[in-house]
């Protein structure tokens, strides 16, 4: 089993399959040019499968495919199908911006994905256009409805709350849980990467977000499939749930059970730390065994996150 020096058991691996993303969201990085990882440096599907097989041997039970935008990676459904057939894997999920769901949801379901996390920070088409750098809200919304129709469950909606941008929509977004069996998850705005748009004044603390939601109806605590950092609640009679994730005001480091792998094969022990282990050295240069690499990751995993220690943009981490 993967147990770090603070006694935390690692059972969850997030794998970025690409650093590319069609959206240019203001909280991910600025709108200027960005340097893409050369294609030859990105992990191949065979390399990802080799890593996952070792991770499963070491006790990992859950895999999440992320990006950038993972649905931009060619033949991603083939990787998912191969992953879903691996013995010992208990849960395979995918995080997406939702833009390609309408055309890809059916194939994804057949390939083995059962649950989705979709980023959707506003219900305003105008704000959405501004946030994403010029993309259409309705296409994402129709993709969500298609995913529900096909039986993906649960569908979790990730909402990054930014003061002055979408904090007035908190209640409207939460009310989606009355009509749809989705989990609406509100996330505090995080200082990840060199973001020109981030500053502390734009953070809306968890307590303030939750107070807005409770101003409509009382919340009762409930469980959420897959666990994770969200504190999950439900309104009486609602079809869905409401979650709150507080990386800033109430960190959850003591229960962190995850490692991350970037698109170019860097094994990260913490979202907020740029201490990384290059798995390509183990895969391509035969530096040692992948089990040794995972063991090293346990040694560099910090007890508590430091918000000032990462310079990577979120799209390059697979956050």
C-alpha positions as CSV (number, residue, x, y, z in Angstrom):
1,X,0.0,0.0,0.0
2,X,1.0,3.6,-0.6
3,X,1.2,5.2,2.9
4,X,3.0,8.5,3.2
5,X,5.1,9.6,6.2
6,X,2.1,11.3,7.8
7,X,0.0,8.1,7.7
8,X,-2.2,9.0,4.8
9,X,-3.1,6.2,2.5
10,X,-2.9,7.0,-1.2
11,X,-5.7,5.4,-3.2
12,X,-6.5,8.0,-5.9
13,X,-4.5,8.9,-9.0
14,X,-5.3,11.8,-11.3
15,X,-3.8,11.6,-14.7
16,X,-3.5,14.5,-17.2
17,X,-3.5,13.2,-20.7
18,X,-2.8,16.6,-22.4
19,X,-1.9,20.1,-21.5
20,X,-4.0,21.4,-24.4
21,X,-7.3,23.1,-23.8
22,X,-9.7,24.8,-26.1
23,X,-10.9,27.2,-23.3
24,X,-8.8,30.0,-22.0
25,X,-10.5,30.4,-18.6
26,X,-9.4,33.5,-16.6
27,X,-8.6,31.5,-13.5
28,X,-6.4,29.0,-15.2
29,X,-4.0,31.3,-16.9
30,X,-3.8,34.6,-18.7
31,X,-4.9,35.1,-22.3
32,X,-1.4,35.5,-23.7
33,X,0.5,32.9,-25.7
34,X,1.5,29.8,-23.8
35,X,4.1,27.2,-24.4
36,X,2.7,23.7,-25.2
37,X,4.5,20.5,-24.2
38,X,6.1,19.0,-27.3
39,X,4.1,16.0,-28.5
40,X,7.1,13.7,-28.0
41,X,7.3,14.6,-24.3
42,X,3.7,13.7,-23.6
43,X,3.1,10.2,-22.2
44,X,1.9,7.7,-24.7
45,X,-1.2,5.6,-23.9
46,X,1.1,2.5,-23.4
47,X,3.1,4.4,-20.8
48,X,0.0,5.6,-19.0
49,X,-1.2,2.0,-18.9
50,X,2.1,0.8,-17.5
51,X,2.0,3.4,-14.8
52,X,-1.6,2.6,-13.8
53,X,-0.9,-1.2,-13.7
54,X,1.9,-0.5,-11.1
55,X,-0.3,2.0,-9.2
56,X,-3.0,-0.6,-8.9
57,X,-0.5,-3.2,-7.6
58,X,0.4,-0.6,-4.9
59,X,-3.1,-0.1,-3.8
60,X,-4.5,2.7,-6.0
61,X,-8.2,2.1,-6.5
62,X,-9.5,5.2,-8.3
63,X,-8.3,6.9,-11.5
64,X,-9.5,10.2,-12.9
65,X,-8.6,11.3,-16.4
66,X,-8.0,15.1,-16.7
67,X,-6.2,17.6,-18.9
68,X,-6.1,20.4,-20.0
69,X,-9.2,19.2,-21.8
70,X,-8.9,15.4,-22.0
71,X,-11.4,15.1,-24.9
72,X,-8.9,16.9,-27.1
73,X,-6.6,13.9,-27.0
74,X,-6.9,11.7,-30.1
75,X,-8.5,8.3,-29.4
76,X,-9.0,9.0,-25.7
77,X,-11.9,6.6,-25.7
78,X,-9.4,3.8,-26.6
79,X,-7.3,4.6,-23.5
80,X,-10.4,4.7,-21.3
81,X,-11.6,1.3,-22.6
82,X,-8.2,-0.3,-21.8
83,X,-8.1,1.3,-18.4
84,X,-11.6,0.2,-17.5
85,X,-10.7,-3.4,-18.2
86,X,-7.8,-3.4,-15.7
87,X,-8.2,-5.7,-12.7
88,X,-8.3,-3.9,-9.4
89,X,-9.6,-0.6,-10.7
90,X,-12.7,0.3,-8.7
91,X,-13.6,3.7,-10.2
92,X,-12.7,5.4,-13.5
93,X,-14.0,9.0,-14.0
94,X,-13.3,12.0,-16.2
95,X,-13.1,15.7,-15.7
96,X,-14.0,17.9,-18.7
97,X,-15.0,21.4,-19.6
98,X,-18.0,19.8,-21.4
99,X,-17.6,21.3,-24.8
100,X,-17.3,18.0,-26.6
101,X,-19.7,16.0,-24.5
102,X,-22.6,16.3,-26.9
103,X,-20.7,14.4,-29.6
104,X,-18.5,12.1,-27.3
105,X,-20.7,11.2,-24.4
106,X,-22.1,8.0,-25.9
107,X,-18.7,6.7,-26.9
108,X,-17.3,7.6,-23.5
109,X,-20.1,5.6,-21.8
110,X,-19.4,2.6,-23.9
111,X,-15.7,2.9,-23.2
112,X,-16.2,2.6,-19.4
113,X,-16.6,6.0,-17.9
114,X,-19.5,6.1,-15.5
115,X,-19.2,9.4,-13.8
116,X,-18.2,12.9,-14.9
117,X,-17.0,16.2,-13.4
118,X,-17.9,19.1,-15.6
119,X,-16.6,22.6,-15.1
120,X,-19.4,25.2,-15.3
121,X,-18.9,28.4,-13.4
122,X,-21.8,30.5,-14.7
123,X,-25.2,30.1,-16.2
124,X,-24.9,33.3,-18.1
125,X,-24.0,32.9,-21.8
126,X,-22.4,36.3,-21.8
127,X,-20.3,35.6,-18.8
128,X,-19.4,32.2,-20.1
129,X,-18.2,33.7,-23.4
130,X,-16.0,36.1,-21.5
131,X,-14.7,33.5,-19.0
132,X,-13.7,30.9,-21.6
133,X,-12.3,33.2,-24.2
134,X,-15.2,33.0,-26.7
135,X,-17.1,29.7,-26.3
136,X,-20.8,28.9,-26.5
137,X,-22.6,28.1,-23.2
138,X,-25.5,26.2,-24.9
139,X,-23.2,23.6,-26.4
140,X,-21.9,22.7,-22.9
141,X,-25.4,22.7,-21.5
142,X,-26.7,20.4,-24.2
143,X,-23.8,18.1,-23.6
144,X,-24.7,18.0,-19.9
145,X,-28.3,17.0,-20.7
146,X,-27.0,14.4,-23.1
147,X,-24.8,12.9,-20.4
148,X,-27.7,12.7,-18.0
149,X,-29.9,11.1,-20.7
150,X,-27.2,8.4,-21.2
151,X,-27.1,7.6,-17.4
152,X,-23.8,9.0,-16.3
153,X,-24.0,9.1,-12.5
154,X,-23.1,11.0,-10.6
155,X,-22.5,14.1,-12.7
156,X,-20.7,16.7,-10.6
157,X,-20.6,20.3,-11.6
158,X,-17.5,22.2,-10.5
159,X,-18.1,25.9,-9.9
160,X,-15.1,28.1,-9.1
161,X,-16.5,31.1,-7.2
162,X,-14.9,34.5,-8.0
163,X,-16.0,37.6,-6.3
164,X,-17.3,40.2,-8.7
165,X,-17.8,37.6,-11.5
166,X,-20.2,34.8,-10.4
167,X,-20.7,35.2,-6.7
168,X,-24.2,36.6,-7.3
169,X,-25.0,33.3,-9.1
170,X,-24.3,31.0,-6.2
171,X,-28.0,30.5,-5.3
172,X,-29.1,30.1,-9.0
173,X,-26.4,27.5,-9.5
174,X,-27.3,25.7,-6.3
175,X,-30.9,25.5,-7.4
176,X,-29.8,23.2,-10.3
177,X,-29.8,20.5,-7.6
178,X,-33.5,20.9,-7.3
179,X,-34.2,20.0,-10.9
180,X,-31.3,17.6,-11.8
181,X,-29.6,14.7,-10.0
182,X,-26.3,16.5,-10.1
183,X,-23.9,17.5,-7.4
184,X,-23.2,21.2,-7.6
185,X,-19.7,21.7,-6.1
186,X,-18.6,25.2,-5.1
187,X,-14.8,25.7,-5.0
188,X,-12.8,28.5,-3.5
189,X,-10.7,30.5,-6.0
190,X,-7.2,29.1,-5.8
191,X,-3.8,30.8,-6.6
192,X,-2.5,28.2,-9.0
193,X,0.2,29.3,-11.4
194,X,1.2,32.7,-12.7
195,X,-2.3,34.1,-12.9
196,X,-2.5,37.8,-13.6
197,X,-6.2,37.8,-12.7
198,X,-5.9,36.2,-9.2
199,X,-5.8,38.2,-6.1
200,X,-7.0,37.6,-2.5
201,X,-9.9,40.0,-2.8
202,X,-11.6,37.7,-5.3
203,X,-11.8,34.8,-2.9
204,X,-15.2,34.1,-1.6
205,X,-14.7,32.0,1.6
206,X,-16.6,28.7,2.0
207,X,-18.6,30.1,5.0
208,X,-19.9,32.9,2.8
209,X,-20.8,30.6,0.0
210,X,-22.6,28.1,2.3
211,X,-24.5,30.9,4.0
212,X,-25.9,32.1,0.7
213,X,-27.1,28.5,-0.1
214,X,-28.6,28.1,3.3
215,X,-30.5,31.4,3.0
216,X,-32.8,29.6,0.6
217,X,-33.4,26.3,2.5
218,X,-31.7,24.4,5.3
219,X,-29.1,21.9,4.3
220,X,-28.7,18.4,5.6
221,X,-25.4,16.6,5.4
222,X,-25.3,13.6,3.0
223,X,-22.6,11.2,1.6
224,X,-21.1,11.6,-1.9
225,X,-20.0,8.9,-4.2
226,X,-16.2,8.6,-4.4
227,X,-15.5,10.6,-1.3
228,X,-13.0,13.4,-1.9
229,X,-12.6,16.8,-0.3
230,X,-16.1,18.1,-0.7
231,X,-18.4,18.6,2.2
232,X,-21.7,17.5,0.7
233,X,-25.3,18.5,1.6
234,X,-28.8,18.4,0.2
235,X,-31.9,20.4,0.3
236,X,-35.1,18.6,1.4
237,X,-36.8,17.1,-1.7
238,X,-33.9,17.9,-4.1
239,X,-32.9,15.5,-6.8
240,X,-29.2,16.4,-6.5
241,X,-26.7,17.5,-3.9
242,X,-24.5,20.5,-3.1
243,X,-20.9,20.3,-2.2
244,X,-18.4,22.8,-0.8
245,X,-14.6,22.5,-1.4
246,X,-12.3,24.9,0.6
247,X,-8.7,24.6,-0.4
248,X,-8.0,28.1,1.0
249,X,-10.0,28.8,4.1
250,X,-10.3,25.3,5.5
251,X,-7.7,23.1,3.9
252,X,-8.2,19.3,3.9
253,X,-4.6,18.2,3.7
254,X,-4.9,15.8,6.6
255,X,-7.2,13.5,4.6
256,X,-5.5,13.9,1.1
257,X,-5.4,10.5,-0.6
258,X,-4.2,11.5,-4.0
259,X,-1.2,11.9,-6.4
260,X,-1.2,13.6,-9.8
261,X,0.6,12.8,-13.0
262,X,1.1,15.7,-15.5
263,X,0.7,15.1,-19.3
264,X,4.5,14.9,-19.7
265,X,4.8,12.3,-16.9
266,X,5.7,14.4,-13.8
267,X,4.4,12.7,-10.7
268,X,3.2,15.4,-8.3
269,X,2.5,14.7,-4.6
270,X,0.6,17.9,-4.0
271,X,-1.4,20.3,-6.2
272,X,0.4,23.3,-4.7
273,X,4.0,21.9,-4.8
274,X,6.3,21.9,-7.8
275,X,8.4,19.1,-6.4
276,X,8.0,16.5,-9.0
277,X,9.4,13.1,-10.1
278,X,9.9,12.6,-13.8
279,X,8.3,9.2,-14.6
280,X,9.7,9.4,-18.1
281,X,13.2,8.8,-16.6
282,X,11.8,5.5,-15.2
283,X,9.9,4.6,-18.3
284,X,12.3,5.7,-21.1
285,X,15.7,6.0,-19.5
286,X,15.2,3.0,-17.2
287,X,16.4,5.0,-14.1
288,X,14.7,2.5,-11.8
289,X,11.3,0.9,-11.2
290,X,8.1,2.7,-11.2
291,X,7.5,1.4,-7.7
292,X,10.6,3.3,-6.6
293,X,9.2,6.4,-8.2
294,X,5.9,6.1,-6.2
295,X,7.9,5.5,-3.0
296,X,9.8,8.8,-3.6
297,X,6.5,10.6,-4.1
298,X,5.4,9.5,-0.7
299,X,8.5,11.1,0.8
300,X,8.0,14.5,-0.9
301,X,4.3,14.7,-0.1
302,X,4.0,17.7,2.3
303,X,1.9,17.6,5.5
304,X,0.2,20.8,4.6
305,X,-0.1,22.7,1.3
306,X,1.8,25.9,0.7
307,X,-0.2,28.3,-1.6
308,X,2.9,30.1,-2.8
309,X,5.0,27.2,-4.1
310,X,3.6,26.4,-7.5
311,X,4.3,28.3,-10.7
312,X,2.5,25.9,-13.1
313,X,-0.8,26.9,-14.7
314,X,-3.7,24.7,-13.7
315,X,-4.0,23.3,-17.3
316,X,-0.5,21.8,-17.0
317,X,-1.1,20.1,-13.7
318,X,-4.4,18.3,-14.3
319,X,-5.9,19.9,-11.2
